[in-house]
Amino acid sequence: MITGQVDARAAVAREQGFTEGLTLSGLPLLGVEPGQFTEDGGAEAMERLLRAHPDPDAVFAASDVMAIGALRTLRERGLRVPEDVAVIGFNDLASARHTSPPLTTVHQPVRALGQEMARMLVSAIEGHRPSPLILPTRLTVRESAPDLPASA
């Protein structure tokens, strides 16, 4: 897994969710590398993962932007996606459809997230304490990891 910065709340939550998912599936987490939430950060983290684990089957990046960097590093190393390494991102950015190959990614409802954040801000201004909120996500399966089942 390529996580974001260790002090970023989203990175910690995504790593925790990914780790819990692997545990429930009976699969081991073989390596974790932090990176900046940038393309270069993903590329550098992928390079470190490959040094530590030269023959990965798959990598999950905590953002699509980092996954795009990981794709670049894999291509530079002569590894094919998905034949050699499956790659999965998080966010389902528009650019994920245009990578080579198109990126399998976890979709989060960005518009609903923005609406809820605005509602929470107004509520906080009115003196109410905001409650935690988790919005549903789904897996958008594309060619970078085509053998995964899409979730609803």
ChimeraX attribute file (.defattr): number of C-alpha atoms within 10 A of each C-alpha:
attribute: neighborCount
match mode: 1-to-1
recipient: residues
	/A:1	23
	/A:2	30
	/A:3	26
	/A:4	26
	/A:5	17
	/A:6	14
	/A:7	8
	/A:8	12
	/A:9	10
	/A:10	15
	/A:11	22
	/A:12	16
	/A:13	13
	/A:14	19
	/A:15	20
	/A:16	12
	/A:17	12
	/A:18	17
	/A:19	16
	/A:20	14
	/A:21	12
	/A:22	13
	/A:23	12
	/A:24	9
	/A:25	9
	/A:26	9
	/A:27	11
	/A:28	9
	/A:29	12
	/A:30	10
	/A:31	14
	/A:32	18
	/A:33	19
	/A:34	21
	/A:35	23
	/A:36	21
	/A:37	22
	/A:38	17
	/A:39	20
	/A:40	19
	/A:41	23
	/A:42	31
	/A:43	24
	/A:44	21
	/A:45	27
	/A:46	29
	/A:47	19
	/A:48	17
	/A:49	22
	/A:50	16
	/A:51	10
	/A:52	14
	/A:53	13
	/A:54	10
	/A:55	12
	/A:56	14
	/A:57	13
	/A:58	16
	/A:59	21
	/A:60	24
	/A:61	32
	/A:62	30
	/A:63	27
	/A:64	28
	/A:65	25
	/A:66	30
	/A:67	33
	/A:68	27
	/A:69	23
	/A:70	29
	/A:71	30
	/A:72	20
	/A:73	20
	/A:74	20
	/A:75	13
	/A:76	10
	/A:77	11
	/A:78	10
	/A:79	15
	/A:80	15
	/A:81	21
	/A:82	18
	/A:83	11
	/A:84	14
	/A:85	18
	/A:86	22
	/A:87	29
	/A:88	32
	/A:89	27
	/A:90	25
	/A:91	20
	/A:92	22
	/A:93	18
	/A:94	9
	/A:95	12
	/A:96	23
	/A:97	15
	/A:98	10
	/A:99	15
	/A:100	14
	/A:101	17
	/A:102	19
	/A:103	31
	/A:104	27
	/A:105	28
	/A:106	22
	/A:107	17
	/A:108	18
	/A:109	13
	/A:110	13
	/A:111	9
	/A:112	12
	/A:113	14
	/A:114	11
	/A:115	11
	/A:116	14
	/A:117	14
	/A:118	12
	/A:119	13
	/A:120	18
	/A:121	15
	/A:122	13
	/A:123	13
	/A:124	12
	/A:125	10
	/A:126	9
	/A:127	9
	/A:128	11
	/A:129	11
	/A:130	13
	/A:131	6
	/A:132	6
	/A:133	10
	/A:134	6
	/A:135	10
	/A:136	10
	/A:137	14
	/A:138	16
	/A:139	20
	/A:140	23
	/A:141	20
	/A:142	19
	/A:143	18
	/A:144	26
	/A:145	23
	/A:146	17
	/A:147	11
	/A:148	14
	/A:149	10
	/A:150	13
	/A:151	10
	/A:152	8
